[in-house]
Amino acid sequence: MSQYTIYHNPRCSKSRQTLQLLQDANVDVEIVEYLKEPLNKEQLLDVAKRLNVTPLDMMRTKESEFKELGLSKDSQADVLVDAMVSTPKLMERPIVVFGDKACIGRPPENVLSLIEQ
């Protein structure tokens, strides 16, 4: 059986709601607190590929760190990925990965599409 992975921030209500949906569905889920265990560049690129989005699309662009690091919506993808590696808070949350697919749990119900495959 394949396992679900949630990149989780327990302080985030949407992340907690998404995790609860996974648990309520009785799926095997690995919880990765990405602020404690940051993803490396290869992992972030892999998640972006599974999400079928650009690095910008998986970033929290309204966080103060986004502007403080001199980032913009025109920044190169590798610069954005490096910023998420050095400042994991910039990664959108939560992200759930299952097999070769992933989704961002905003709203939390988005993960139901992965469960209902």
VENUR-V112921 format. One record per residue. RES is the residue in one letter. PSI is psi in radians with two decimals (* if undefined). BURIAL is I if it has 24 or more other ideal C-beta (glycine too) atoms within 12 Angstrom, else O. Layout:
# VENUR-V112921
((RES	PSI	BURIAL) (RES	PSI	BURIAL))
This chain:
# VENUR-V112921
((M	2.34	O) (S	2.66	O) (Q	2.52	O) (Y	2.55	I) (T	2.28	I) (I	2.20	I) (Y	1.87	I) (H	2.50	I) (N	1.87	I) (P	-0.28	O) (R	-0.16	O) (C	2.19	I) (S	-0.67	O) (K	-0.65	I) (S	-0.75	I) (R	-0.71	O) (Q	-0.70	I) (T	-0.78	I) (L	-0.71	I) (Q	-0.70	O) (L	-0.73	I) (L	-0.76	I) (Q	-0.68	O) (D	-0.48	O) (A	0.01	O) (N	0.69	O) (V	2.67	I) (D	2.00	O) (V	2.29	I) (E	2.25	O) (I	2.12	I) (V	1.96	I) (E	1.65	I) (Y	-0.29	I) (L	-0.48	O) (K	-0.55	O) (E	1.33	O) (P	2.58	I) (L	2.59	I) (N	3.11	O) (K	-0.79	O) (E	-0.72	O) (Q	-0.75	I) (L	-0.73	I) (L	-0.65	O) (D	-0.76	O) (V	-0.73	I) (A	-0.71	I) (K	-0.77	O) (R	-0.59	I) (L	-0.36	I) (N	0.81	O) (V	2.94	O) (T	2.81	O) (P	-0.65	I) (L	-0.67	I) (D	-0.28	I) (M	0.41	I) (M	2.64	I) (R	1.52	I) (T	-0.22	I) (K	-0.06	O) (E	2.50	O) (S	-0.58	O) (E	-0.51	O) (F	-0.86	I) (K	-0.70	O) (E	-0.56	O) (L	0.04	O) (G	0.36	O) (L	2.70	I) (S	3.03	O) (K	-0.20	O) (D	0.01	O) (S	2.58	O) (Q	2.60	O) (A	-0.74	I) (D	-0.55	O) (V	-0.72	O) (L	-0.74	I) (V	-0.78	I) (D	-0.65	I) (A	-0.68	I) (M	-0.56	I) (V	-0.81	I) (S	-0.43	O) (T	1.38	I) (P	-0.40	I) (K	-0.39	I) (L	-0.26	I) (M	2.34	I) (E	2.63	I) (R	2.69	I) (P	2.78	I) (I	2.29	I) (V	2.28	I) (V	2.38	I) (F	2.05	I) (G	-2.30	O) (D	0.24	O) (K	2.83	I) (A	2.84	I) (C	2.74	I) (I	2.25	I) (G	0.93	I) (R	1.72	O) (P	2.86	O) (P	-0.55	I) (E	-0.27	O) (N	-0.56	I) (V	-0.30	I) (L	-0.50	O) (S	-0.53	O) (L	-0.62	I) (I	-0.61	I) (E	0.22	O) (Q	*	O))
